[in-house]
Amino acid sequence: MTAAPPLRVILSGVALAAGFIALLALYRHLPGDRRDNTVAGQALRFLAAPADVGKLRVIALGSSLLWAATPQPANLQRASMQDIDWLRMTKGGAGLGPLQESLEVIERHRPDVLLLDENMLLPDTGNVLMDPLREETWHFAKKTVAFLSAGKLTSPIASDWERNDQERHFSCASNLVRLTEAQKHKHAVELQDMYRRAAFDTGLIARLSSLARSGVRIVLLDIRRSAAMEQETAQQKQQWRTHLQTILAGDNIVYLISPGYPQQSLYCDGSHLNAAGARLFGPWLHAQLQRLRKER
């Protein structure tokens, strides 16, 4: 039997780990270019810039479903919607997670429209403590390498995790395309359970209601999955959505449901649109935003 390490070694390890976590927490809030690339900083740069006369200023927060449906880099998205001033920020899974950092900025510098993928109202599927720490560890490692190789603590390209989805295309990776029908069914069952058990964040509902009262148009967007996936989750999803419409309603609250595409070939995995599906979704979304612009 292997002898347990001495207590002082265990305590030293715990202290070292705690110190590293504290360093990362401090590092996240230090001034400098790191802060400029956070979600809140990205939202602030967008909203603090002078508004283009006649354009509708839209911030869209969503899951990978929104990223897949609007896959172009940000500059191409803006070029395809020349009457819309557009910023999209997404994260994997449900819940706002790190995107919540942008809400305080949005409350101070109000856009015309705040578009939320409805997945953002579901419970967060990430780890609210470990996910940010993992990203900070990766960023800190990149900075260290840059310092050792170039003699300065800087990154040549702003490619931090919070803005990657703005700069690169969503890709239907092979592991998504090759999902079996059994795997898709398992995901549908997980979604059923999520909708059934979901409890709404009353604080978030209150903030969205306050933004709506202040004049921001709040758009709740249901990005539909494939017909088969929607059929399996329809009952639980509709019950959840009906409850949401009961507690978040009023002037400037708009609910949209994206078109349902019957062709399975338009999806990577039964959930995320592929490039062909996104080419159909894009003009539909643009038309909805144009309608909001005319109603302003």
Order of alpha helices (4+ residues) and beta strands (2+ residues): alpha-alpha-alpha-beta-alpha-alpha-beta-alpha-beta-alpha-alpha-alpha-alpha-alpha-beta-alpha-beta-alpha
